[in-house]
Amino acid sequence: MKHTTQLEKDNLNYAYFHIRILERNGVVGGCMAIINISGDIFEVGASILHPKNFYALEYPTSLVPPLKKLPLPL
């Protein structure tokens, strides 16, 4: 399946991009992976990494402590 997308660039010129989507099944989409935890099935595919997913956005900040600002040497 091939889609051609036209993006406006600088309001005057146009850039053309070709996006090729490879899908094993006849329909694009679905979960990318599932995992079984104690008999419960969870989707662990790309949907959990969506930019509007609050938990996906906040997870990295819980792993790394905030940086401290150090004074500049004179």
N, C-alpha and C positions, 0 to 999 in steps of 0.2 A: 504494500500500500504506500503510495507516495502523495504527500501533500505539499503544495507550494504556497508559501506565505509571503505576502508583500508587507514590508515594514516601512513606515515613513521615516525618512532620515533628513534632518535639517529643514524640514518643510519644503524642500525643493527637489532633492534627489530621492530616489527610491532604491532600496537594496532588496535583492531577491534571495531567499533562502529555500533550500530544498531539505525537507525533513523526511527521513525514511524511518518508518516504524516497522519493526520486526516482531511478529507475534506468532507463536506456535499454533494457536487456536484460530478459529474462524472469526472470533470476536475479540477486539482489543479491550483489555481491562481485566479486572479480577484481582484477587490477592496475589502477591508475589511469593509469600511463604507463610506457613502456619507452624505453630509449635504446640505440643501437648505438654501441659504442666498439671500433674496430678489428675489426669483425666479430663481436664478442661482444655478446649482448643482456643487458641488466640491467634489472630492475624498479626504477623510481624512484618508485613510488606511495606511498600512505600507510603501508604496512606498515613502511617504514624509519623512520617517526616514532612507532612504538609506544613507550609509556612504559617498557616492559621491555627495549628495545633499548639495550644498553650504549653502542654507538657513537653513536647519536642523542643520548643524554644527555650524553656527554662531548665531543661535537664543539664546542658553543658555548664550553666552557671552554678549548679549545685556541686559540680565536680571540681571546679577551679576556684580557689579563694580570690576575692577581689584584689586587684593590684594596688599597692600603696604608692602614693606619689612621693618621690624622694626629692630633697632639695638639690638644685643644680650647684655644681662646684663653682667657686668663684675664680 
